[in-house]
């Protein structure tokens, strides 16, 4: 997977990971991938809702230890 931008939101709670992702996506071109690393357990459902509401595609979600990884594709 060719990720174009990576965003580290470790230690930030909702809604900051979403807001930072929204800003990063706005600076990217259509079709590019954004990887977000978060520690907020609620970020999984937050990014699912964010993708539905904005039309950006949620490509992948995974977790390891206390980290949650979200990969979004810019619409």
PyMOL Python script that loads the backbone (N, CA, C, O; Angstrom):
from pymol import cmd

cmd.read_pdbstr("""\
ATOM      1  N   UNK A   1       0.843  -1.175   0.000  1.00  0.00           N
ATOM      2  CA  UNK A   1       0.000   0.000   0.000  1.00  0.00           C
ATOM      3  C   UNK A   1       0.892   1.243   0.000  1.00  0.00           C
ATOM      4  O   UNK A   1       1.788   1.380   0.832  1.00  0.00           O
ATOM      5  N   UNK A   2       0.633   2.125  -0.930  1.00  0.00           N
ATOM      6  CA  UNK A   2       1.451   3.327  -1.085  1.00  0.00           C
ATOM      7  C   UNK A   2       0.802   4.501  -0.359  1.00  0.00           C
ATOM      8  O   UNK A   2      -0.026   5.212  -0.928  1.00  0.00           O
ATOM      9  N   UNK A   3       1.185   4.698   0.902  1.00  0.00           N
ATOM     10  CA  UNK A   3       0.632   5.783   1.715  1.00  0.00           C
ATOM     11  C   UNK A   3       1.357   7.080   1.373  1.00  0.00           C
ATOM     12  O   UNK A   3       2.587   7.124   1.359  1.00  0.00           O
ATOM     13  N   UNK A   4       0.596   8.128   1.099  1.00  0.00           N
ATOM     14  CA  UNK A   4       1.175   9.409   0.703  1.00  0.00           C
ATOM     15  C   UNK A   4       1.488  10.315   1.889  1.00  0.00           C
ATOM     16  O   UNK A   4       2.387  11.153   1.827  1.00  0.00           O
ATOM     17  N   UNK A   5       0.728  10.131   2.976  1.00  0.00           N
ATOM     18  CA  UNK A   5       0.928  10.979   4.146  1.00  0.00           C
ATOM     19  C   UNK A   5       0.587  10.177   5.395  1.00  0.00           C
ATOM     20  O   UNK A   5      -0.371   9.404   5.406  1.00  0.00           O
ATOM     21  N   UNK A   6       1.379  10.368   6.446  1.00  0.00           N
ATOM     22  CA  UNK A   6       1.129   9.691   7.712  1.00  0.00           C
ATOM     23  C   UNK A   6       0.921  10.742   8.795  1.00  0.00           C
ATOM     24  O   UNK A   6       1.654  11.728   8.882  1.00  0.00           O
ATOM     25  N   UNK A   7      -0.101  10.502   9.619  1.00  0.00           N
ATOM     26  CA  UNK A   7      -0.472  11.449  10.656  1.00  0.00           C
ATOM     27  C   UNK A   7      -0.408  10.742  12.007  1.00  0.00           C
ATOM     28  O   UNK A   7      -1.062   9.719  12.210  1.00  0.00           O
ATOM     29  N   UNK A   8       0.375  11.289  12.920  1.00  0.00           N
ATOM     30  CA  UNK A   8       0.517  10.702  14.251  1.00  0.00           C
ATOM     31  C   UNK A   8      -0.370  11.483  15.219  1.00  0.00           C
ATOM     32  O   UNK A   8      -0.087  12.637  15.540  1.00  0.00           O
ATOM     33  N   UNK A   9      -1.449  10.840  15.681  1.00  0.00           N
ATOM     34  CA  UNK A   9      -2.352  11.506  16.632  1.00  0.00           C
ATOM     35  C   UNK A   9      -2.346  10.776  17.971  1.00  0.00           C
ATOM     36  O   UNK A   9      -3.322  10.831  18.718  1.00  0.00           O
ATOM     37  N   UNK A  10      -1.246  10.096  18.269  1.00  0.00           N
ATOM     38  CA  UNK A  10      -1.133   9.393  19.555  1.00  0.00           C
ATOM     39  C   UNK A  10      -1.306  10.382  20.708  1.00  0.00           C
ATOM     40  O   UNK A  10      -0.744  11.477  20.695  1.00  0.00           O
ATOM     41  N   UNK A  11      -2.097   9.974  21.706  1.00  0.00           N
ATOM     42  CA  UNK A  11      -2.298  10.806  22.876  1.00  0.00           C
ATOM     43  C   UNK A  11      -3.416  11.825  22.731  1.00  0.00           C
ATOM     44  O   UNK A  11      -3.774  12.489  23.703  1.00  0.00           O
ATOM     45  N   UNK A  12      -3.968  11.957  21.538  1.00  0.00           N
ATOM     46  CA  UNK A  12      -5.061  12.903  21.318  1.00  0.00           C
ATOM     47  C   UNK A  12      -6.406  12.178  21.385  1.00  0.00           C
ATOM     48  O   UNK A  12      -6.541  11.059  20.891  1.00  0.00           O
ATOM     49  N   UNK A  13      -7.379  12.812  21.989  1.00  0.00           N
ATOM     50  CA  UNK A  13      -8.710  12.229  22.077  1.00  0.00           C
ATOM     51  C   UNK A  13      -9.662  12.922  21.110  1.00  0.00           C
ATOM     52  O   UNK A  13      -9.384  14.019  20.624  1.00  0.00           O
ATOM     53  N   UNK A  14     -10.770  12.278  20.841  1.00  0.00           N
ATOM     54  CA  UNK A  14     -11.806  12.798  19.962  1.00  0.00           C
ATOM     55  C   UNK A  14     -12.184  14.210  20.404  1.00  0.00           C
ATOM     56  O   UNK A  14     -12.319  14.458  21.603  1.00  0.00           O
ATOM     57  N   UNK A  15     -12.351  15.107  19.500  1.00  0.00           N
ATOM     58  CA  UNK A  15     -12.376  14.975  18.046  1.00  0.00           C
ATOM     59  C   UNK A  15     -11.061  15.318  17.357  1.00  0.00           C
ATOM     60  O   UNK A  15     -11.036  15.427  16.131  1.00  0.00           O
ATOM     61  N   UNK A  16      -9.969  15.492  18.094  1.00  0.00           N
ATOM     62  CA  UNK A  16      -8.715  15.964  17.484  1.00  0.00           C
ATOM     63  C   UNK A  16      -8.173  15.062  16.373  1.00  0.00           C
ATOM     64  O   UNK A  16      -7.756  15.594  15.344  1.00  0.00           O
ATOM     65  N   UNK A  17      -8.151  13.724  16.511  1.00  0.00           N
ATOM     66  CA  UNK A  17      -7.662  12.911  15.386  1.00  0.00           C
ATOM     67  C   UNK A  17      -8.468  13.128  14.099  1.00  0.00           C
ATOM     68  O   UNK A  17      -7.905  13.178  13.005  1.00  0.00           O
ATOM     69  N   UNK A  18      -9.786  13.256  14.245  1.00  0.00           N
ATOM     70  CA  UNK A  18     -10.646  13.492  13.079  1.00  0.00           C
ATOM     71  C   UNK A  18     -10.353  14.868  12.469  1.00  0.00           C
ATOM     72  O   UNK A  18     -10.233  14.995  11.251  1.00  0.00           O
ATOM     73  N   UNK A  19     -10.239  15.879  13.304  1.00  0.00           N
ATOM     74  CA  UNK A  19      -9.978  17.234  12.797  1.00  0.00           C
ATOM     75  C   UNK A  19      -8.640  17.316  12.078  1.00  0.00           C
ATOM     76  O   UNK A  19      -8.531  17.956  11.033  1.00  0.00           O
ATOM     77  N   UNK A  20      -7.616  16.665  12.639  1.00  0.00           N
ATOM     78  CA  UNK A  20      -6.298  16.663  11.992  1.00  0.00           C
ATOM     79  C   UNK A  20      -6.340  15.887  10.676  1.00  0.00           C
ATOM     80  O   UNK A  20      -5.701  16.279   9.700  1.00  0.00           O
ATOM     81  N   UNK A  21      -7.091  14.789  10.651  1.00  0.00           N
ATOM     82  CA  UNK A  21      -7.229  14.009   9.419  1.00  0.00           C
ATOM     83  C   UNK A  21      -7.966  14.817   8.349  1.00  0.00           C
ATOM     84  O   UNK A  21      -7.596  14.790   7.175  1.00  0.00           O
ATOM     85  N   UNK A  22      -8.997  15.523   8.758  1.00  0.00           N
ATOM     86  CA  UNK A  22      -9.762  16.350   7.817  1.00  0.00           C
ATOM     87  C   UNK A  22      -8.865  17.404   7.181  1.00  0.00           C
ATOM     88  O   UNK A  22      -8.916  17.623   5.971  1.00  0.00           O
ATOM     89  N   UNK A  23      -8.045  18.054   8.000  1.00  0.00           N
ATOM     90  CA  UNK A  23      -7.120  19.085   7.498  1.00  0.00           C
ATOM     91  C   UNK A  23      -6.090  18.469   6.542  1.00  0.00           C
ATOM     92  O   UNK A  23      -5.798  19.033   5.488  1.00  0.00           O
ATOM     93  N   UNK A  24      -5.546  17.309   6.922  1.00  0.00           N
ATOM     94  CA  UNK A  24      -4.547  16.646   6.073  1.00  0.00           C
ATOM     95  C   UNK A  24      -5.156  16.224   4.736  1.00  0.00           C
ATOM     96  O   UNK A  24      -4.533  16.396   3.689  1.00  0.00           O
ATOM     97  N   UNK A  25      -6.366  15.674   4.768  1.00  0.00           N
ATOM     98  CA  UNK A  25      -7.026  15.242   3.532  1.00  0.00           C
ATOM     99  C   UNK A  25      -7.297  16.422   2.605  1.00  0.00           C
ATOM    100  O   UNK A  25      -7.221  16.287   1.384  1.00  0.00           O
ATOM    101  N   UNK A  26      -7.609  17.561   3.176  1.00  0.00           N
ATOM    102  CA  UNK A  26      -7.888  18.759   2.372  1.00  0.00           C
ATOM    103  C   UNK A  26      -6.655  19.204   1.581  1.00  0.00           C
ATOM    104  O   UNK A  26      -6.779  19.848   0.539  1.00  0.00           O
ATOM    105  N   UNK A  27      -5.472  18.858   2.080  1.00  0.00           N
ATOM    106  CA  UNK A  27      -4.224  19.247   1.412  1.00  0.00           C
ATOM    107  C   UNK A  27      -3.734  18.185   0.424  1.00  0.00           C
ATOM    108  O   UNK A  27      -2.711  18.370  -0.235  1.00  0.00           O
ATOM    109  N   UNK A  28      -4.471  17.071   0.325  1.00  0.00           N
ATOM    110  CA  UNK A  28      -4.044  15.967  -0.535  1.00  0.00           C
ATOM    111  C   UNK A  28      -4.851  15.951  -1.824  1.00  0.00           C
ATOM    112  O   UNK A  28      -5.891  16.600  -1.936  1.00  0.00           O
ATOM    113  N   UNK A  29      -4.345  15.188  -2.803  1.00  0.00           N
ATOM    114  CA  UNK A  29      -5.037  15.059  -4.081  1.00  0.00           C
ATOM    115  C   UNK A  29      -5.953  13.846  -4.054  1.00  0.00           C
ATOM    116  O   UNK A  29      -5.746  12.914  -3.278  1.00  0.00           O
ATOM    117  N   UNK A  30      -6.956  13.870  -4.900  1.00  0.00           N
ATOM    118  CA  UNK A  30      -7.916  12.771  -4.989  1.00  0.00           C
ATOM    119  C   UNK A  30      -7.193  11.445  -5.257  1.00  0.00           C
ATOM    120  O   UNK A  30      -6.313  11.370  -6.115  1.00  0.00           O
ATOM    121  N   UNK A  31      -7.575  10.411  -4.517  1.00  0.00           N
ATOM    122  CA  UNK A  31      -6.981   9.091  -4.694  1.00  0.00           C
ATOM    123  C   UNK A  31      -5.783   8.810  -3.802  1.00  0.00           C
ATOM    124  O   UNK A  31      -5.359   7.660  -3.687  1.00  0.00           O
ATOM    125  N   UNK A  32      -5.229   9.836  -3.169  1.00  0.00           N
ATOM    126  CA  UNK A  32      -4.081   9.625  -2.297  1.00  0.00           C
ATOM    127  C   UNK A  32      -4.519   9.016  -0.970  1.00  0.00           C
ATOM    128  O   UNK A  32      -5.662   9.180  -0.544  1.00  0.00           O
ATOM    129  N   UNK A  33      -3.585   8.308  -0.319  1.00  0.00           N
ATOM    130  CA  UNK A  33      -3.880   7.617   0.931  1.00  0.00           C
ATOM    131  C   UNK A  33      -3.279   8.338   2.130  1.00  0.00           C
ATOM    132  O   UNK A  33      -2.142   8.809   2.091  1.00  0.00           O
ATOM    133  N   UNK A  34      -4.065   8.411   3.190  1.00  0.00           N
ATOM    134  CA  UNK A  34      -3.652   9.002   4.460  1.00  0.00           C
ATOM    135  C   UNK A  34      -3.700   7.917   5.530  1.00  0.00           C
ATOM    136  O   UNK A  34      -4.722   7.254   5.706  1.00  0.00           O
ATOM    137  N   UNK A  35      -2.591   7.742   6.241  1.00  0.00           N
ATOM    138  CA  UNK A  35      -2.532   6.795   7.353  1.00  0.00           C
ATOM    139  C   UNK A  35      -2.551   7.579   8.653  1.00  0.00           C
ATOM    140  O   UNK A  35      -1.734   8.477   8.856  1.00  0.00           O
ATOM    141  N   UNK A  36      -3.492   7.236   9.542  1.00  0.00           N
ATOM    142  CA  UNK A  36      -3.611   7.913  10.828  1.00  0.00           C
ATOM    143  C   UNK A  36      -3.328   6.902  11.930  1.00  0.00           C
ATOM    144  O   UNK A  36      -3.929   5.828  11.970  1.00  0.00           O
ATOM    145  N   UNK A  37      -2.408   7.254  12.825  1.00  0.00           N
ATOM    146  CA  UNK A  37      -2.094   6.412  13.978  1.00  0.00           C
ATOM    147  C   UNK A  37      -2.691   7.100  15.201  1.00  0.00           C
ATOM    148  O   UNK A  37      -2.368   8.251  15.494  1.00  0.00           O
ATOM    149  N   UNK A  38      -3.570   6.385  15.916  1.00  0.00           N
ATOM    150  CA  UNK A  38      -4.259   6.954  17.067  1.00  0.00           C
ATOM    151  C   UNK A  38      -4.166   6.020  18.269  1.00  0.00           C
ATOM    152  O   UNK A  38      -3.925   4.821  18.127  1.00  0.00           O
ATOM    153  N   UNK A  39      -4.360   6.592  19.451  1.00  0.00           N
ATOM    154  CA  UNK A  39      -4.407   5.778  20.672  1.00  0.00           C
ATOM    155  C   UNK A  39      -5.792   5.820  21.306  1.00  0.00           C
ATOM    156  O   UNK A  39      -6.040   5.117  22.286  1.00  0.00           O
ATOM    157  N   UNK A  40      -6.694   6.628  20.769  1.00  0.00           N
ATOM    158  CA  UNK A  40      -8.059   6.737  21.286  1.00  0.00           C
ATOM    159  C   UNK A  40      -8.875   5.540  20.792  1.00  0.00           C
ATOM    160  O   UNK A  40      -9.075   5.398  19.586  1.00  0.00           O
ATOM    161  N   UNK A  41      -9.352   4.671  21.702  1.00  0.00           N
ATOM    162  CA  UNK A  41     -10.132   3.497  21.282  1.00  0.00           C
ATOM    163  C   UNK A  41     -11.394   3.868  20.513  1.00  0.00           C
ATOM    164  O   UNK A  41     -11.870   3.083  19.693  1.00  0.00           O
ATOM    165  N   UNK A  42     -11.939   5.049  20.768  1.00  0.00           N
ATOM    166  CA  UNK A  42     -13.135   5.487  20.056  1.00  0.00           C
ATOM    167  C   UNK A  42     -12.862   5.908  18.622  1.00  0.00           C
ATOM    168  O   UNK A  42     -13.791   6.151  17.852  1.00  0.00           O
ATOM    169  N   UNK A  43     -11.593   5.993  18.266  1.00  0.00           N
ATOM    170  CA  UNK A  43     -11.251   6.451  16.910  1.00  0.00           C
ATOM    171  C   UNK A  43     -11.725   5.472  15.841  1.00  0.00           C
ATOM    172  O   UNK A  43     -11.967   5.876  14.704  1.00  0.00           O
ATOM    173  N   UNK A  44     -11.862   4.199  16.184  1.00  0.00           N
ATOM    174  CA  UNK A  44     -12.311   3.216  15.189  1.00  0.00           C
ATOM    175  C   UNK A  44     -13.695   3.584  14.667  1.00  0.00           C
ATOM    176  O   UNK A  44     -13.894   3.689  13.457  1.00  0.00           O
ATOM    177  N   UNK A  45     -14.632   3.776  15.551  1.00  0.00           N
ATOM    178  CA  UNK A  45     -15.985   4.130  15.089  1.00  0.00           C
ATOM    179  C   UNK A  45     -16.041   5.575  14.587  1.00  0.00           C
ATOM    180  O   UNK A  45     -16.830   5.891  13.697  1.00  0.00           O
ATOM    181  N   UNK A  46     -15.211   6.448  15.151  1.00  0.00           N
ATOM    182  CA  UNK A  46     -15.180   7.831  14.689  1.00  0.00           C
ATOM    183  C   UNK A  46     -14.767   7.917  13.221  1.00  0.00           C
ATOM    184  O   UNK A  46     -15.373   8.655  12.444  1.00  0.00           O
ATOM    185  N   UNK A  47     -13.731   7.160  12.843  1.00  0.00           N
ATOM    186  CA  UNK A  47     -13.267   7.205  11.454  1.00  0.00           C
ATOM    187  C   UNK A  47     -14.246   6.517  10.509  1.00  0.00           C
ATOM    188  O   UNK A  47     -14.337   6.892   9.340  1.00  0.00           O
ATOM    189  N   UNK A  48     -14.981   5.514  10.995  1.00  0.00           N
ATOM    190  CA  UNK A  48     -16.021   4.893  10.163  1.00  0.00           C
ATOM    191  C   UNK A  48     -17.110   5.919   9.844  1.00  0.00           C
ATOM    192  O   UNK A  48     -17.541   6.039   8.698  1.00  0.00           O
ATOM    193  N   UNK A  49     -17.546   6.651  10.858  1.00  0.00           N
ATOM    194  CA  UNK A  49     -18.570   7.680  10.664  1.00  0.00           C
ATOM    195  C   UNK A  49     -18.038   8.822   9.794  1.00  0.00           C
ATOM    196  O   UNK A  49     -18.745   9.325   8.921  1.00  0.00           O
ATOM    197  N   UNK A  50     -16.804   9.220  10.034  1.00  0.00           N
ATOM    198  CA  UNK A  50     -16.181  10.298   9.250  1.00  0.00           C
ATOM    199  C   UNK A  50     -16.153   9.937   7.764  1.00  0.00           C
ATOM    200  O   UNK A  50     -16.469  10.768   6.912  1.00  0.00           O
ATOM    201  N   UNK A  51     -15.774   8.703   7.461  1.00  0.00           N
ATOM    202  CA  UNK A  51     -15.711   8.265   6.064  1.00  0.00           C
ATOM    203  C   UNK A  51     -17.097   8.299   5.418  1.00  0.00           C
ATOM    204  O   UNK A  51     -17.249   8.762   4.287  1.00  0.00           O
ATOM    205  N   UNK A  52     -18.095   7.811   6.132  1.00  0.00           N
ATOM    206  CA  UNK A  52     -19.471   7.819   5.599  1.00  0.00           C
ATOM    207  C   UNK A  52     -19.949   9.245   5.337  1.00  0.00           C
ATOM    208  O   UNK A  52     -20.580   9.506   4.313  1.00  0.00           O
ATOM    209  N   UNK A  53     -19.658  10.156   6.241  1.00  0.00           N
ATOM    210  CA  UNK A  53     -20.165  11.525   6.141  1.00  0.00           C
ATOM    211  C   UNK A  53     -19.439  12.368   5.099  1.00  0.00           C
ATOM    212  O   UNK A  53     -20.028  13.274   4.509  1.00  0.00           O
ATOM    213  N   UNK A  54     -18.161  12.070   4.870  1.00  0.00           N
ATOM    214  CA  UNK A  54     -17.368  12.928   3.974  1.00  0.00           C
ATOM    215  C   UNK A  54     -17.192  12.351   2.582  1.00  0.00           C
ATOM    216  O   UNK A  54     -16.816  13.076   1.660  1.00  0.00           O
ATOM    217  N   UNK A  55     -17.457  11.055   2.406  1.00  0.00           N
ATOM    218  CA  UNK A  55     -17.262  10.433   1.099  1.00  0.00           C
ATOM    219  C   UNK A  55     -15.845   9.954   0.867  1.00  0.00           C
ATOM    220  O   UNK A  55     -15.553   9.403  -0.194  1.00  0.00           O
ATOM    221  N   UNK A  56     -14.955  10.148   1.833  1.00  0.00           N
ATOM    222  CA  UNK A  56     -13.618   9.570   1.732  1.00  0.00           C
ATOM    223  C   UNK A  56     -13.741   8.084   2.061  1.00  0.00           C
ATOM    224  O   UNK A  56     -14.553   7.695   2.900  1.00  0.00           O
ATOM    225  N   UNK A  57     -12.935   7.260   1.399  1.00  0.00           N
ATOM    226  CA  UNK A  57     -13.048   5.817   1.577  1.00  0.00           C
ATOM    227  C   UNK A  57     -12.127   5.329   2.692  1.00  0.00           C
ATOM    228  O   UNK A  57     -10.937   5.643   2.712  1.00  0.00           O
ATOM    229  N   UNK A  58     -12.694   4.559   3.614  1.00  0.00           N
ATOM    230  CA  UNK A  58     -11.912   3.947   4.678  1.00  0.00           C
ATOM    231  C   UNK A  58     -11.375   2.632   4.129  1.00  0.00           C
ATOM    232  O   UNK A  58     -12.114   1.655   4.007  1.00  0.00           O
ATOM    233  N   UNK A  59     -10.085   2.610   3.797  1.00  0.00           N
ATOM    234  CA  UNK A  59      -9.459   1.460   3.151  1.00  0.00           C
ATOM    235  C   UNK A  59      -9.175   0.346   4.148  1.00  0.00           C
ATOM    236  O   UNK A  59      -9.407  -0.829   3.863  1.00  0.00           O
ATOM    237  N   UNK A  60      -8.675   0.720   5.310  1.00  0.00           N
ATOM    238  CA  UNK A  60      -8.225  -0.294   6.267  1.00  0.00           C
ATOM    239  C   UNK A  60      -8.264   0.258   7.683  1.00  0.00           C
ATOM    240  O   UNK A  60      -8.014   1.441   7.913  1.00  0.00           O
ATOM    241  N   UNK A  61      -8.586  -0.628   8.633  1.00  0.00           N
ATOM    242  CA  UNK A  61      -8.470  -0.303  10.057  1.00  0.00           C
ATOM    243  C   UNK A  61      -7.839  -1.508  10.739  1.00  0.00           C
ATOM    244  O   UNK A  61      -8.211  -2.650  10.469  1.00  0.00           O
ATOM    245  N   UNK A  62      -6.892  -1.250  11.613  1.00  0.00           N
ATOM    246  CA  UNK A  62      -6.266  -2.330  12.370  1.00  0.00           C
ATOM    247  C   UNK A  62      -5.819  -1.783  13.715  1.00  0.00           C
ATOM    248  O   UNK A  62      -5.760  -0.571  13.926  1.00  0.00           O
ATOM    249  N   UNK A  63      -5.506  -2.700  14.617  1.00  0.00           N
ATOM    250  CA  UNK A  63      -5.013  -2.268  15.924  1.00  0.00           C
ATOM    251  C   UNK A  63      -3.929  -3.225  16.385  1.00  0.00           C
ATOM    252  O   UNK A  63      -3.952  -4.420  16.089  1.00  0.00           O
ATOM    253  N   UNK A  64      -2.978  -2.664  17.119  1.00  0.00           N
ATOM    254  CA  UNK A  64      -1.924  -3.472  17.727  1.00  0.00           C
ATOM    255  C   UNK A  64      -1.528  -2.777  19.024  1.00  0.00           C
ATOM    256  O   UNK A  64      -1.311  -1.566  19.055  1.00  0.00           O
ATOM    257  N   UNK A  65      -1.439  -3.551  20.074  1.00  0.00           N
ATOM    258  CA  UNK A  65      -1.164  -3.005  21.411  1.00  0.00           C
ATOM    259  C   UNK A  65      -2.207  -1.932  21.718  1.00  0.00           C
ATOM    260  O   UNK A  65      -3.403  -2.223  21.743  1.00  0.00           O
ATOM    261  N   UNK A  66      -1.774  -0.720  21.946  1.00  0.00           N
ATOM    262  CA  UNK A  66      -2.703   0.368  22.268  1.00  0.00           C
ATOM    263  C   UNK A  66      -2.841   1.361  21.122  1.00  0.00           C
ATOM    264  O   UNK A  66      -3.256   2.501  21.328  1.00  0.00           O
ATOM    265  N   UNK A  67      -2.494   0.926  19.922  1.00  0.00           N
ATOM    266  CA  UNK A  67      -2.561   1.830  18.774  1.00  0.00           C
ATOM    267  C   UNK A  67      -3.601   1.355  17.769  1.00  0.00           C
ATOM    268  O   UNK A  67      -3.806   0.158  17.570  1.00  0.00           O
ATOM    269  N   UNK A  68      -4.244   2.319  17.150  1.00  0.00           N
ATOM    270  CA  UNK A  68      -5.263   2.053  16.150  1.00  0.00           C
ATOM    271  C   UNK A  68      -4.829   2.724  14.853  1.00  0.00           C
ATOM    272  O   UNK A  68      -4.524   3.916  14.834  1.00  0.00           O
ATOM    273  N   UNK A  69      -4.803   1.956  13.775  1.00  0.00           N
ATOM    274  CA  UNK A  69      -4.341   2.458  12.486  1.00  0.00           C
ATOM    275  C   UNK A  69      -5.550   2.587  11.547  1.00  0.00           C
ATOM    276  O   UNK A  69      -6.352   1.663  11.415  1.00  0.00           O
ATOM    277  N   UNK A  70      -5.656   3.729  10.914  1.00  0.00           N
ATOM    278  CA  UNK A  70      -6.755   4.001   9.968  1.00  0.00           C
ATOM    279  C   UNK A  70      -6.121   4.476   8.669  1.00  0.00           C
ATOM    280  O   UNK A  70      -5.256   5.353   8.677  1.00  0.00           O
ATOM    281  N   UNK A  71      -6.554   3.894   7.553  1.00  0.00           N
ATOM    282  CA  UNK A  71      -6.072   4.342   6.239  1.00  0.00           C
ATOM    283  C   UNK A  71      -7.272   4.825   5.448  1.00  0.00           C
ATOM    284  O   UNK A  71      -8.225   4.082   5.213  1.00  0.00           O
ATOM    285  N   UNK A  72      -7.208   6.083   5.041  1.00  0.00           N
ATOM    286  CA  UNK A  72      -8.279   6.718   4.291  1.00  0.00           C
ATOM    287  C   UNK A  72      -7.798   7.068   2.898  1.00  0.00           C
ATOM    288  O   UNK A  72      -6.643   7.441   2.693  1.00  0.00           O
ATOM    289  N   UNK A  73      -8.712   6.940   1.943  1.00  0.00           N
ATOM    290  CA  UNK A  73      -8.428   7.344   0.562  1.00  0.00           C
ATOM    291  C   UNK A  73      -9.191   8.625   0.263  1.00  0.00           C
ATOM    292  O   UNK A  73     -10.412   8.685   0.407  1.00  0.00           O
ATOM    293  N   UNK A  74      -8.464   9.633  -0.151  1.00  0.00           N
ATOM    294  CA  UNK A  74      -9.061  10.948  -0.443  1.00  0.00           C
ATOM    295  C   UNK A  74     -10.028  10.833  -1.618  1.00  0.00           C
ATOM    296  O   UNK A  74      -9.702  10.259  -2.657  1.00  0.00           O
ATOM    297  N   UNK A  75     -11.225  11.391  -1.431  1.00  0.00           N
ATOM    298  CA  UNK A  75     -12.236  11.326  -2.505  1.00  0.00           C
ATOM    299  C   UNK A  75     -11.874  12.240  -3.651  1.00  0.00           C
ATOM    300  O   UNK A  75     -12.607  12.314  -4.637  1.00  0.00           O
TER     301      UNK A  75
END
""", "prot")
cmd.dss("prot")
cmd.show_as("cartoon", "prot")
cmd.util.cbc("prot")
cmd.orient("prot")
